[in-house]
């Protein structure tokens, strides 16, 4: 049974339709990667899940409870790691986590135990008396996670949790996601880094123009939706005349040029390699290496939205 369900959800800002009759389900125990270009409606959807915005129509349920009808009960089940840091710079790390834990009703020995647990989990117990101003960007992100998980939520929403941090902290956060998931938490994870979703996601949803346009495992999406593959050709000098003729070929979808390297995009499983080689040979372009790149998740995203994830 789906732990999170969106049913025909609509949200407008004035005349602008941000979420357009959105429906999807997220199973209990999943790490669900929610992807989409800027303006796709992801942030609005997350705000509605958290009860920060009300849908104009439709509903979202979490653990069988309606966000519209039972907003306070739903909020108790959710931990949110927002894209913009939600910590207080004038409080110590321990005081920050304690403050948020008290909002969920934790008191006494249980409060102290949970705060220790959360700070230990993100690796900040030995820096608990420091204020965030003494932290690196990655440590602040980890503190943000500690504030979100102290009450042991069943659903954790992470919105771009690794933006602008060092590789070590990024790896720490990704491993934290895996550990939280193994402990039973359902996780919704948004990011601009495709490799993160590939590393931790059990299923992936792709949004565009307020709708969910594809959903499935990485393998399912690539198998069902990848429409192109690419040839990466390193030459001794790519001539403009050769590039122009390649771009005019009826089966070539796109040619990208970077220095002496050409990336030629073709329909998946096409058999036009001989044509490519003939055109380059005709224009006396010598090939040093040629690599055929199979469709991947980035290719799926590009073919569905017309943009790369980081655009």
C-alpha positions as CSV (number, residue, x, y, z in Angstrom):
1,X,0.0,0.0,0.0
2,X,1.2,3.5,-0.8
3,X,2.3,5.5,2.3
4,X,2.1,8.8,0.4
5,X,-0.7,9.4,-2.1
6,X,-1.4,12.5,-4.2
7,X,-4.8,12.4,-5.8
8,X,-5.7,14.9,-8.6
9,X,-3.9,17.8,-6.8
10,X,-4.2,21.3,-8.3
11,X,-2.4,24.4,-7.0
12,X,-2.5,27.8,-8.7
13,X,-0.7,31.1,-8.0
14,X,-3.1,33.6,-9.4
15,X,-3.5,32.7,-13.1
16,X,-0.3,30.5,-13.1
17,X,-1.0,26.7,-12.8
18,X,1.9,25.3,-10.6
19,X,0.6,21.8,-10.0
20,X,-1.7,20.4,-12.6
21,X,-3.9,17.5,-11.5
22,X,-1.0,15.6,-9.9
23,X,-1.4,12.0,-8.9
24,X,1.2,9.6,-7.6
25,X,2.0,7.1,-4.9
26,X,5.1,6.4,-2.8
27,X,5.4,3.1,-1.1
28,X,6.3,2.7,2.6
29,X,10.1,2.2,3.0
30,X,11.1,3.7,-0.3
31,X,13.7,6.3,-1.1
32,X,11.8,8.2,-3.8
33,X,13.8,10.5,-5.9
34,X,11.7,13.4,-7.1
35,X,13.3,15.1,-10.1
36,X,12.3,18.0,-12.4
37,X,13.6,21.1,-14.0
38,X,13.2,24.5,-12.2
39,X,9.6,25.5,-12.2
40,X,8.3,21.9,-12.5
41,X,6.2,22.2,-9.3
42,X,8.4,20.1,-7.0
43,X,8.7,22.7,-4.2
44,X,5.0,23.5,-4.3
45,X,4.2,19.8,-4.1
46,X,6.5,19.4,-1.1
47,X,5.0,22.4,0.7
48,X,1.5,20.9,0.2
49,X,2.7,17.6,1.7
50,X,4.1,19.5,4.7
51,X,0.8,21.4,5.2
52,X,2.5,24.8,4.4
53,X,0.2,25.2,1.4
54,X,-3.4,24.0,0.8
55,X,-4.3,22.4,-2.5
56,X,-6.9,24.3,-4.5
57,X,-8.4,20.8,-5.2
58,X,-7.5,17.2,-4.7
59,X,-5.8,15.8,-1.6
60,X,-2.5,14.3,-0.3
61,X,-2.6,11.5,2.3
62,X,0.3,10.4,4.4
63,X,-0.1,7.1,6.3
64,X,-3.8,7.2,5.4
65,X,-4.3,10.7,7.0
66,X,-5.4,13.6,4.8
67,X,-3.1,16.7,4.8
68,X,-6.2,18.8,4.3
69,X,-8.3,17.3,7.1
70,X,-5.6,16.3,9.7
71,X,-2.7,18.8,9.2
72,X,-1.3,18.6,12.7
73,X,-1.4,14.8,12.9
74,X,0.3,14.6,9.5
75,X,3.0,17.1,10.5
76,X,4.0,14.8,13.5
77,X,4.8,12.1,11.0
78,X,7.1,14.2,8.9
79,X,10.6,15.5,9.2
80,X,11.7,18.1,6.7
81,X,15.2,19.0,5.6
82,X,14.6,22.2,3.6
83,X,16.8,23.5,0.8
84,X,17.3,26.8,2.7
85,X,18.9,26.1,6.1
86,X,16.4,26.1,9.0
87,X,18.7,26.6,12.0
88,X,19.2,29.4,14.4
89,X,22.7,31.0,14.3
90,X,22.5,32.4,17.8
91,X,21.9,28.9,19.4
92,X,24.4,26.1,19.8
93,X,23.9,22.9,17.8
94,X,22.4,21.2,20.8
95,X,20.1,24.1,21.5
96,X,18.9,24.0,17.9
97,X,18.1,20.3,18.0
98,X,16.5,20.6,21.4
99,X,14.3,23.5,20.2
100,X,12.9,21.5,17.3
101,X,12.5,18.4,19.3
102,X,10.3,20.3,21.9
103,X,8.0,21.4,19.1
104,X,7.1,17.7,18.7
105,X,6.4,17.3,22.4
106,X,9.6,15.6,23.6
107,X,10.5,16.3,27.2
108,X,12.7,15.2,30.0
109,X,15.0,12.2,29.7
110,X,13.5,11.2,26.4
111,X,14.3,14.6,25.0
112,X,17.9,14.5,26.1
113,X,18.3,10.9,24.7
114,X,16.8,11.8,21.4
115,X,19.0,14.9,21.0
116,X,22.1,12.9,21.8
117,X,21.0,10.3,19.3
118,X,20.4,12.8,16.5
119,X,23.6,14.7,17.0
120,X,25.5,11.4,17.2
121,X,23.9,10.2,14.0
122,X,25.1,13.2,12.0
123,X,28.5,13.2,13.6
124,X,28.2,16.4,15.5
125,X,28.0,15.2,19.1
126,X,31.6,16.4,19.8
127,X,30.7,19.9,18.4
128,X,27.3,20.2,20.1
129,X,28.3,23.3,22.1
130,X,29.4,25.2,19.0
131,X,27.1,27.7,17.3
132,X,26.5,27.2,13.5
133,X,28.7,30.1,12.7
134,X,31.7,27.9,13.6
135,X,30.5,25.2,11.2
136,X,31.3,24.5,7.6
137,X,28.5,24.5,5.1
138,X,28.4,20.7,5.2
139,X,28.2,20.6,9.0
140,X,25.3,23.1,8.9
141,X,23.5,20.8,6.5
142,X,24.1,17.8,8.8
143,X,22.7,19.9,11.7
144,X,19.6,20.6,9.6
145,X,19.1,16.8,9.3
146,X,19.5,16.3,13.0
147,X,16.8,18.9,13.7
148,X,14.5,17.0,11.3
149,X,14.9,13.5,12.6
150,X,14.9,13.9,16.4
151,X,11.2,12.9,16.7
152,X,11.8,9.8,14.5
153,X,9.5,10.7,11.7
154,X,8.1,8.0,9.5
155,X,8.4,10.2,6.4
156,X,11.5,12.4,5.8
157,X,11.5,15.0,3.0
158,X,14.9,16.2,1.9
159,X,14.9,19.1,-0.5
160,X,18.3,19.6,-2.1
161,X,20.2,18.6,1.0
162,X,23.7,18.6,-0.6
163,X,23.6,22.0,-2.3
164,X,27.0,23.8,-2.0
165,X,28.8,21.4,0.3
166,X,32.1,19.6,0.2
167,X,32.4,16.0,-1.1
168,X,33.0,14.5,2.3
169,X,29.9,16.0,3.8
170,X,27.9,15.1,0.7
171,X,29.0,11.4,1.1
172,X,28.1,11.6,4.8
173,X,24.6,12.8,4.0
174,X,24.0,10.2,1.3
175,X,25.1,7.4,3.8
176,X,22.8,9.0,6.4
177,X,19.9,8.6,3.9
178,X,20.7,4.9,3.4
179,X,20.8,4.4,7.2
180,X,17.6,6.2,7.9
181,X,15.9,4.2,5.1
182,X,17.3,0.9,6.6
183,X,15.8,1.9,9.9
184,X,12.3,2.1,8.3
185,X,11.9,5.7,7.2
186,X,10.2,6.5,3.9
187,X,12.2,9.3,2.2
188,X,11.4,11.8,-0.5
189,X,14.6,13.2,-2.0
190,X,14.9,16.1,-4.4
191,X,18.2,17.0,-6.0
192,X,19.9,18.6,-9.0
193,X,22.6,15.8,-9.0
194,X,21.5,12.8,-11.0
195,X,24.2,10.6,-9.6
196,X,22.7,11.0,-6.1
197,X,19.4,9.6,-7.1
198,X,21.1,6.8,-9.0
199,X,23.1,6.0,-5.8
200,X,20.3,6.0,-3.2
201,X,16.9,6.0,-5.0
202,X,14.7,2.9,-5.1
203,X,12.2,4.6,-7.4
204,X,12.3,7.9,-9.3
205,X,9.5,10.3,-10.3
206,X,10.1,13.0,-12.9
207,X,7.9,16.1,-12.8
208,X,7.5,18.8,-15.5
209,X,4.9,21.6,-15.8
210,X,3.2,20.5,-12.6
211,X,2.6,16.9,-13.7
212,X,4.3,13.6,-13.0
213,X,5.4,12.5,-16.4
214,X,7.3,9.3,-15.6
215,X,7.8,7.1,-12.5
216,X,9.7,3.8,-11.9
217,X,13.1,2.4,-11.1
218,X,16.1,3.6,-12.9
219,X,16.2,0.5,-15.0
220,X,12.5,0.7,-15.9
221,X,12.7,4.4,-17.0
222,X,15.8,3.8,-19.1
223,X,14.3,0.7,-20.7
224,X,10.9,2.2,-21.4
225,X,11.7,5.9,-22.1
226,X,15.2,6.4,-23.4
227,X,14.8,7.6,-27.0
228,X,18.4,8.3,-27.9
229,X,22.0,7.2,-27.6
230,X,25.1,9.1,-28.2
231,X,28.4,8.6,-30.0
232,X,31.4,10.4,-28.5
233,X,34.0,11.0,-31.2
234,X,37.4,12.4,-30.5
235,X,39.0,13.7,-33.7
236,X,42.3,15.4,-34.8
237,X,40.2,18.5,-35.6
238,X,36.5,18.8,-36.2
239,X,35.8,20.7,-39.4
240,X,32.8,23.0,-39.6
241,X,31.7,21.5,-42.9
242,X,31.6,18.0,-41.4
243,X,29.7,19.2,-38.3
244,X,27.1,21.0,-40.6
245,X,26.6,17.9,-42.7
246,X,26.2,15.7,-39.6
247,X,23.5,18.1,-38.3
248,X,21.7,17.9,-41.6
249,X,21.4,14.1,-41.5
250,X,17.8,13.1,-41.0
251,X,18.5,10.7,-38.1
252,X,20.9,12.9,-36.2
253,X,19.1,14.6,-33.4
254,X,21.9,16.9,-32.1
255,X,25.6,17.4,-32.4
256,X,27.5,19.0,-29.5
257,X,31.1,20.2,-30.1
258,X,33.7,20.7,-27.4
259,X,37.2,21.3,-28.8
260,X,38.1,18.3,-31.0
261,X,35.3,16.2,-29.4
262,X,32.0,15.6,-31.1
263,X,28.9,14.2,-29.3
264,X,26.4,12.9,-31.8
265,X,22.9,12.0,-30.6
266,X,20.9,9.4,-32.5
267,X,17.7,7.5,-31.9
268,X,18.2,4.6,-29.6
269,X,19.2,1.3,-31.4
270,X,19.7,3.2,-34.6
271,X,22.1,1.7,-37.2
272,X,23.6,4.8,-38.7
273,X,27.1,4.5,-37.6
274,X,28.3,3.9,-41.1
275,X,26.7,7.2,-42.2
276,X,28.5,9.1,-39.5
277,X,31.9,7.5,-40.4
278,X,31.3,8.2,-44.1
279,X,30.6,11.9,-43.5
280,X,33.7,12.4,-41.3
281,X,35.8,10.5,-43.8
282,X,34.5,12.6,-46.7
283,X,35.6,15.8,-44.9
284,X,39.0,14.2,-44.1
285,X,38.3,14.2,-40.3
286,X,40.5,11.6,-38.7
287,X,38.9,9.7,-35.8
288,X,41.1,9.0,-32.8
289,X,38.6,7.4,-30.5
290,X,34.9,6.5,-30.8
291,X,32.7,5.6,-27.8
292,X,29.1,4.5,-28.0
293,X,27.2,5.6,-24.8
294,X,24.1,3.6,-23.9
295,X,21.0,5.5,-22.7
296,X,21.1,6.5,-19.1
297,X,18.9,8.3,-16.6
298,X,20.3,11.7,-17.7
299,X,19.3,10.8,-21.3
300,X,15.8,9.9,-20.1
301,X,15.4,13.2,-18.3
302,X,16.6,15.2,-21.3
303,X,14.3,13.4,-23.7
304,X,11.3,13.9,-21.4
305,X,11.8,17.5,-20.4
306,X,14.1,18.9,-23.1
307,X,16.5,20.1,-20.4
308,X,19.3,18.6,-18.3
309,X,18.6,18.3,-14.6
310,X,21.0,21.2,-13.7
311,X,19.5,23.7,-16.2
